[in-house]
Amino acid sequence: MTTHYRNLQLVLRGAADPPFDWREFIHENILHTPWLALWLLALTYIAARVAWRFLVDAPVTTAIILLAWALSLGATALGNILHRHTPATFWLARNLYSSITNALVTLLLVLLLVAGARGFIDWAVVRASFSTDPDVADATLARWETPGANWGAIIDNFRNLMVFRFPREETWRIWVTLAWLAALLIPTPYVYGRAAFRRSPVRRVLTWLWLLTPVVSYLLLVGLSGNAVVPRLNPDIDWGGLLLTVIIAVVGIMASFPLGVLLALGRRSRLSGLPAWLIWGAAAVLTVYFLISSTVPALGQTAGVAGKALALWPLLILLAAWLFQRAFRGNVVALLSTIYIEVVRGVPLITILFMSIIIFPIFLPPGMEVLGTWRVLAAVTLFAAAYLAENIRGGLQAIPKGQYEAADALGLSTPRKYRLIILPQALRAVIPAIVGQFIGLFKDTTLVAIVALTELLGVANLISAQPDWLGVHREPYVFIALIYFIGNFFMASYSRRLERRLGVGER
């Protein structure tokens, strides 16, 4: 595209020497690359067909779009030719009209977005009902041949979507928790982003308040047995809706991050392993013991080659010892970390959730019971930690070996080396991957609806089953999709802001 503009600039200024030849220009810049020419022809044909169809259906809207597209494209091209851009044309040239392909794709996307937006607005606003009275809502929607959304169901069940069965008289506890978090979130970017507060008592106090936040949140949202001010609540019954979704996401993110860091460090650890003589000695003793206790009697009772071969399973102990010594050099920490990461990553989250609800109670002592909410929180945390560990391990592997040697030359201990030098650089390099994992975890909270916890998606399903709102299916899912989009948008925006501040990808 730059060549096109340069050639056109020479023509307009009369500086083309030799004289400009359009045939040569088209051959050198378009036809010289057959695949590019075919792609441009196909894209032009698709854009023309879509524009023509939309022009027949909505001539005024489509004509306005085509005119605005042509004028903005012309202004951008003129700015490139004359090297005199306005802020608007500069942005358009950099983001939308940087090539012929991008210009055509922009037109297609605008037409498709407008077409989709028209249909959605008709359904969501023009032909919609906002009454919380089911009879009035049915009468309003009956006026249309194709009824729109019934937002009255969302308005009527708004509290259920937010907190579900949380006691009304205890709602103040949620507001106090939100006020506590807001009071900490507002000054945090300023205090931690200024070098003047690095050794300030204000920063230390704010850090301690953040460390106390889980305790304060637990006391407010769960309460204490026998306390009249904050009576104890049952999370399995009283938590639900967006409240439960946010709690699972926040706890999973906060708890899985330090665990993921430890797992990543454990998998990359270079600790002194068990001596080879101990590994082989223990393997030999166990092999001989099981051969005598199980294999010898089994050989006399089994028939066939396959049965006798299976009876020799204790020999696998020697194979396991050889693999352990060869791969991990006797490092038990690296072995356990690797096994945990690979096993957890090898199964879906829903499997771990079912294990936490169905299998875990089997291992509890008689009379002991753990609430399903706590088991789900633990399952989500353990699952997310395995994926975070691999993301962080990638950041650790990106650190040059010289950084480790420099830290050792300064005489730093291993904890200080990783805390002050290695981990800050590693985490900075994998911010996009970590935030992407957090976004995925936030969306994965919908899976807890399968294990009898009524989070946001579970409440949406209950709305559709209410007798007053039968047939209301799309509206709850559109609403929760909006909530998830807002949450993910803020996390992604903060990630980009943090990357810009730390210079990720720039230095």
Secondary structure, DSSP 8 states (H G I E B T S, - for coil): -HHHHHHHHHHHTT--SS---HHHHHIIIIITSHHHHHHHHHHHHHHHHHHHHHHHHSHHHHHHHHHHHHHHHHHHHHHHHHT---HHHHHHHHHT-SSHHHHHHHHHHHHHHHHHHHHHHIIIIIT-B--SSHHHHHHHHTTSSS---BTHHHHHTHHHHHTTT--GGGHHHHHHHHHHHHHHHTTHHHHHH-GGGTT-HHHHHHHHHHHHHHHHHHHHHT-BTT-SSSB---HHHH--HHHHHHHHHHHHHHHHHHHHHHHHHHHT-------HHHHHHHHHHHHHHHIIIIIHHHHHH--SHHHHHHHTTTHHHHHHHHHHHHHHTT-HHHHHHHHHHHHHHTS-HHHHHHIIIIIGGGGS-TT----HHHHHHHHHHHHHHHHHHHHHHHHHHTS-HHHHHHHHHTT--HHHHIIIIIHHHHHHHTHHHHHHHHHHHHHHGGGGGGGT--BHHHHHHHHHHSGGGTT--HHHHHHHHHHHHHHHHHHHHHHHHHHHHHTTTT-
